[in-house]
Amino acid sequence: MPMKCDYDVAILGGGSAGYAAARTVAGAGLKTVVIEGGKEVGGLCILRGCMPSKALLYAAEVRHLAKHGATWGLKPGKIGFDFKKVMARKAAMIEDFASYRRTQLENGKFKFIRANARFVDEHTLELSPLKSSAGWQPAVSPTGSRQFGSNESACGLPIRDTADFQSALQPKAGQREAHCTAKHFVIATGSVVSPPPLPALEEVGYITSDHALSLKKLPKSLIVLGGGSIACELAQFFARFDVKVTQIQRSSQVLKEFDEDAGAVVATVFRREGIKLFTGTKLLDARRNGRSKVVEFEQNGKRLRAEAEEILFALGRMPNTAGLGLEKAGVKMDNGRIVTNAQMRTSAPHIYAAGDCTGPYEIVHIAIQQAEIAVHNLANPRRPRTADYRLLTSVVFTDPQVATVGLTEKEATARKISYLAASYPFNDHGKSLIMEALDGFVKLLANPKTGEILGGCSVGPFGGELIHEINVAMAKRMTVHEFSATPHYHPTLAEIWTYPAEELAEQVPV
């Protein structure tokens, strides 16, 4: 006889993946609860990732263009800035996004609870109050009111210590824990900043990418540890607001997930803009020198040091799975990452996972896709869907932007996939010449037998926008012959894609 549960589906996490799962589950008519354990509601993308960082990066880009207005015959004069206003604009924008997400979570279509959750067995969660609150932070009821009985938790379950809820956020007494049961679970708890590789950094002190987006004032100088997308975006942001930036990357190139030619363009631009960039390094030590902070590292057998007012630790994130009690639910882990199959199912058949807590890609639209697949499969086990990363798209919002879809040359080589590649530079293209946006290139990969487009890369102006043309082409499985025959308006940035397509079309038999 099947066990009776309080909910059909319990979702852990109220970020992009968690909300996508909740929306889909509720739409299917299943009784649903969302449990959010973060101090703030909204998820990484809204609060500390995509949206705040891009708001700041755009401000830096506008200032950079204004400073170089003489290139186009303008007389801009000195382009100053008010950092407090830059951050205030970002904060107001993010509050709008976060407020909208809170409204979505509290719309009464499902239960929403702000609490910490951990598994005590395969179908039961133990809920405890958030550390930052005096007690429970219950969700709206289906009628929209925020009223619960004095002997109920926010999920309508008995609590061990009763409380009389004065309001949604302020109970008179602090109950300790409650229990919640569900038939199925979707874990979408996201990621957190990875611990630093140097123990000395804890003593010296540092800021993370989370802190960097909420600074009250700019440091005069900054050491950036890392060369991934977050590190590169923030390094350029600070440099364009007159911070003296030293960037230290352990790998031989920045943006190591991309092809070497892409990383090389970004490195060239960074050095031209005054960023002291070191690649192929090994971190050795960190210490204080008066009011300054020092990082010692090795490069090409030489011991070097960098000194600055502040250190930005940007060496990546890790799954936010600690303390969830997943072992008691029978969920297998791999270095903190929840292991799933292509259907987003974990080793426990009734538990699914989506987003940064499972990977393999820490990208918002992938997290949403995974969540929707997970929910479909738990509701329709006889008609399962699988995650398809053929159209995987990545964008780094540096200037120039770096964007890819599908296969890179590095990945194709590693997977021993045959391909043809052709590229074309922006410094020989009409619209980019007009814009003086001369750094970078576009590149296409194609099947050498059929001509089907296998991947694309844009390193240059508006790369994040341009890549979607190749995304659509790949979705329709277009060949380079079909793509090159598609009319493109002149002069536009998008028409640059036709040049590598025509080159490849000449190499592939029709």
N, C-alpha and C positions, 0 to 999 in steps of 0.2 A: 504494500500500500504506500503510495507516494506521500512524503512528509508535507505537512501544511506549513507554508511559509508566509511571512508578513508581506513579502513583495515577490513579484515575478522576477524583477531585475533590480539589483543594487549596483549603482555606478559610483566608483571611488574616484573623485576628482571632478572639478567644475570648470576646467579650462576648455580649450578648443575641442579636444577629443571627447572629453566628458560630456560637454553640452551637445555635441553632435550625436553622441550615443543616446542621451536622454531624449532629445527631440525626436529621434527616429523610433525609439522604443515606445514613447508616449503616443506617437502617431499610429502605432500598431495596436493600441488599446491595451497594453500590458501595464500592470500596476508597478510603478517605478519610484525609486528613491535615489537622489543624488546626494552624496556626502562629500563635503569639501573641508579639508583640514588646513588650508592655507590661512595665513593671517589676513590676506586680502582676497577678494573674489575677482576673478577675471582670467586667470591663467597667465603663463609666462609670456605669450605673444603680446597680449594687451598691456600687461603691467611692466614687464622688464625685458622684453625682447623686440619683436618685429616693429611694433608701432612706435614706442618711445625712441628707439635707436634711429629709425628712419626719419622721424620728425627732426631730430638733432642733425643727422647727416645732411638733410636737405637745407637746413639753415646754414651749415658750413659750406655747402656747395654754392649757395646764393652769394655768400660773402666772397668766396674765392673768385667767382665770375665777376663780381663787381670790382674787386681789386685789380683784375686784369682787363678792365674795360678798354684800356688804351689799345688793346689788340684790334678792336673794332672801330678805332677812331674816336672813342669816348674820352671824356675827362672826368673820371669819377672822384678824384681827390682822395683823401684819406678815408678809408672805410673802417670805422670803428664798430663797436658792438656793445650791447648791454647784456651780459651773460645771465643776469637774473631774469630779464625779459625773455631770453631764449628758452630758459628752463621753465618759466611760467607758462609760455605758450605750449610747450610740450606737456606740462602737467595738466593744463586745462583740457587739452585734446584727449589725453589718456583717461582723464576722469569721465569724459563724455563716452568713450568706448567702454570703460569699465561699468559705468552706470547702466548702459544699455545691456551689457551682459548680465548684470545683477537682475535687471528687469526680466530678461529672458528666463533666468533660473528661478525667479520668484513669481512666475506667471500663473501658478496654481495647476499646471498641467501634470505636475509630478511633485512629490515631496522633496524638499530641499533642506538639508541639515548642515550646519557648520559645526563640525566635530572631528576629532581624530578617530580613526577606525583601524582595527586590527582583527584578523581572523583568529577565532578560538577553536573553530573546527571548519570543515569544508563548506558548511552552509550558514555559519553564524559569525557576525561581526560584533565585537565589543566596541562601543562608542564612549569616548571620554571627552570632557570639555576642552576647548582650545586653551593653550597656556596663556594666551593674551587676553582671555576674557574671564569674567567673574563666574561664568557658568555657560549653560547651553545658549546657542544662538539659533533658535528655531526658524523654520521656513514658514512661508505663508501656507495657509490651508487652501483646499480647492476653492473655497468661496472668496479667497483673497484676504481674509482676516488673519491676524497673527495671535490666535488664542488657543491655548491648550489647557487641558485639565491639570489640576495640581498634582496628579499622580501619573502623568503621561510625559514621556519624552517628546522631542520634536517629531519623532516618527510614530507617535501614538502608541508606544510600548511602555510597559511598566518600568519604573526606575527604582534603583536600590535606595536612594535617598530622595525623598519627595521634595518638591519645591513649588512655591506659589509664584507663577510667572507674572510679574508686574507689567512687562512689555516684551516685545520681541527680543530685546537684547539684554535686559536686566532682571534676571530672576532674584528673588529675595534670598534664597538659600542655594548653596552650591551642591547639587547632586554630583556624584562621582562618575557613574557609568550606567549604560543601558545596553541592551542586546537587540540586535536586528537580524532577522533571518531572510534569506532570499533563495529562490530556485536557481537563478543565474547571477553571475557577476561580470561586470566589465571594469577592469582596472585601468585607469587613465590618470595616474598621479604625476606624470610629467618628469622633470629632471631638476637637479640642483647643481650648484657649482662644485666641481671636483676639488678634493683637497690638494694643497700645494705639494710639489715633489720635494721641496726643501723644507725640513722642519724649522730651520732658522727663520723662515718667512713669518711664522706665527708670532715669534718674538719681535721681529722688526716691524711687522704690521703691513697691511696692504689693502687695496680696494679690489673688489671684483667687478665684473660686468654689471651685476645688479646695482652696486653702489655708484658706479660711474655715471649712470643715467639719472642720478638724483643729487649730484654734487651742488653745494651751495655756492662754491667758488672754484675757480680754475687753479690747479697747481701751476707754478712757473715752469716746472720740468717734470717729466714722467718717464718711467721705464715700463714698457709694455712687454710682458712675458707671454709669448705665443704668436703664432702666425696663421691661425685659422681665420674664418670669416669674421667672427666677432672681434678678434684682436686687430685685424686689419682695418675694419670699419672704424673702430674706436681710435686707433692710432692716427688715422687720417683726420678724424673729427677734431681731436685735440690739437693736432698740428696746425689745422686751418684756423684755429682760434688762438694761435700764437704760443702754444705750449711747446717747449723744446722736448721732442719725443725721441727716445731710444727704444728700438724694438728688437727683441732677442727671440729668435726662432730656433728650436732644436733641429728641425728637419733642414734639408739642403735647400728648400724653397719655401716661400710663403704660399699659402693655399695649396698644400700638398695633395689634397683630394682631386685637384684639377691637373690638367696637362702642364708640363714644364713651361711651354711657351706662354700660357696664361699667367702663371705665377711670375714669370720674368718681366712681363709688361708692367704688372702692378709694382714689382720691386723697383723698376726703373723710375716710375712716376714718384714713388715714395721718396727715393733718394733725391730726385730733382726738387721735391718740395721741402727738403731739409730734414727728413726723418733719417736718423742714424740706424740703419738696418743691418743686423748681423744674423746670418743663417748658418746652419750646420754647426750648432753650438752644443755645449754640455754645461748645464747649470752646476755650479760648484758650491756657492755659499751666498749668504745674505747677512748684512749687518748694518748698524747705524754708524754714522759719522757726524756727530753733532746733531743738527736738525735735518740732515740729509740721510737718504737711504742708499745703500750700496749693494749691487748684485755682482758677484764675481762669476765668470764663466770661461770656458775654454773654446777656442776656435783655431783650427789648423795647428793644434799642438801648443798654442800660445795661451797663457793665462791673461785674461782681460777683465776690466771692471767698468761698470757704468754707475753713475751717481746721479740722483735726482731727488726732488722734493717728495715724490710719491711713486709707488709701485702699483701697476695695474696687473693683477693676475688674471689671465685670459687663456688658460691652457685647457679649456673644455669643461663639459658638464657630464654628470653621471645620472643614471636612473634614480628617481626618488622612490625607492622601494623599502628602505630601512624602516623597521618597526611595524610593517604591515602584517607580520605573522604568516607569511605566505607558505612557510614550511608546514604549518598546521592545516593548511588547505590543500596540500599536495601539489603545490605549484613549483616547478623546477626553475632554477635561476642559473645565470651564467655571468659571474662577476657583477652581480646586482641587477642585471638585465633579465626581465621576464622572457622566458623562451616560449615562442609561439610557432605554430605552423602557418602555412599560407592562408588559412582560414581565420587567423588571429586567435585560435584556440590554444590554451595552455595545456600542460600535462594533466590538469584536472578538467575533464570534459565539459563541465558546466561553467567554467571560468574562462573569460576572454580578456585580452589586453590590447591596448592601442596607444599610439603616441610615443613620446620620448622614453617612457618607462620600458618599452620593449624594443624600439628601433625597427629596422636598422638605420633609419634616417630621421634626424631631428628637424623635420620640416612640417609646418602647420598643415598644409593641404594634404600631406601624406597621413598625418595624424587623424584628420577628419575622415579621409578615405578608409583608413583602418578601422575607425570606430563604426562607420556605417556598415562595413563588411562584417564586423563582429556581431552587430545587432541583427543584421539580416540572417546570419547563420544560426544564432541562438533561437531565432523565431522560426526559421525555415530549414531545419536540419537536413531535409531530404532534397533541398535545392541550394546547396552551398555555393558561395562565391569565394574567389581567391584574390589575394592582393597581387596586382600586376604593376611592377615597377619599370616596365618598358619605357614609359613616358616620364620617368623621374626627371624633375626640373629643379635646378639649384641656381640661386642668384646671390651674389655678394655685392652689396651696395657701396662699394668703394667707387672712386672716380679715377680711372674708368671702371664701369661695372663689369662683373664677370658672371656669365650665365651659361648654363649647359642644359641640354635635354638629351635623354637617351645615352648612348655610349660615348665615352671619351676614348681617345687613343690609348691612354694608360689602361683603362678597363678592358678594351678590346684585346690588347696585347696580353694582359694577364689571363683572360679567358680563352685565349687562342682563337679569337674570332677574326676571320679574314675581312678586310675592309680596304676601301680606297678613301683617301682624304685629300681635300683641296681647301685652300684658304685664300683670303683676299684682304689687303690692309685698308684701314680707314684713311690713311694718308694719301690714298690714290682714288678717293671716292668723292663725287661731287658735293653731296650735302654735308658730309663731315668736313670737307675743305672749307665750305662756307662758315661752318660752326667753329672752325679751328679746333676741332676734336680729332686729333691726328694719331692718338695712341691706340694701338690695338688692332684687331682683325676679327673676321668671322671665319668659321671653319665648318665644313660639312663632312660627314662620314657616310659612305654608301656601300651597299652590297656589291662586290665586284662582278657578280654574275647577273643580278636582276636590276641593279641600280636603285633599289629601295633605300630611302634615307634611313640611316641607323642612328644618327646623332648629330647634334649641332652645338657650336660654341660661339658665343659673342663676347669679345673683350673690347669694350669701347662705349660710346655714348648710348644711353638708354638700352643697354644690353638686356636688362630685365624685361623690357617691353618687346624688343626685337626677337627674343628667343621663342616667344609664343607663336610666331609664324611657323617656325620649324616644329613646334609642338603639334600644331594643327595638321601640318603636312604629314607628320609621323602617325598621328591618330588615324588619318585616312590612308596610311601606308602608300604614300605617293613615292614615285621614283624621281630621280634627278631629271629625267626627260620631261615628266609631267610638270615638275616644279619650275624648271627653266622656261617652259612654254607658257607659264602663267604671267600675264602682263603686270608690270609694276610701274607705278607712276614715277616720273622723273621731274625734279630731283627729290628723292626721299631717302631716308636712311635704310628703309626696308629693301630697296632695290639692290643693295650690296649683296644680298643672298644669291642673286641670280648669277653672279660671276663664278663662285666656286661650283654652283650647280651646273653651269654650262661646261666648265672644265671637266667635271666628272662625267657628264653626259657624253662627251667626246671619247671617253675611255671605256664606256660600257656599251656593248652591242645592243641594239634595239630589238 
